């Protein structure tokens, strides 16, 4: 996959967040997009795939913790 400029990635991610949940305010969607980009796993995905992944994980009844690693991988 071609690496997108961060501004494009965040714009597409924000747009997808608003598609998934229209009740989220645009400024909140932009903040969430930045958080999704900051995560190791989702930050390397296509923005739409990252949003869909997070939405699927958060909708699971017995989901695990979803957070950054305490230490970066070497």
Secondary structure as GFF3:
##gff-version 3
##sequence-region A 1 74
A	DSSP	alpha_helix	6	20	.	.	.	ID=ss1
A	DSSP	alpha_helix	26	38	.	.	.	ID=ss2
A	DSSP	alpha_helix	40	43	.	.	.	ID=ss3
A	DSSP	alpha_helix	47	59	.	.	.	ID=ss4
###
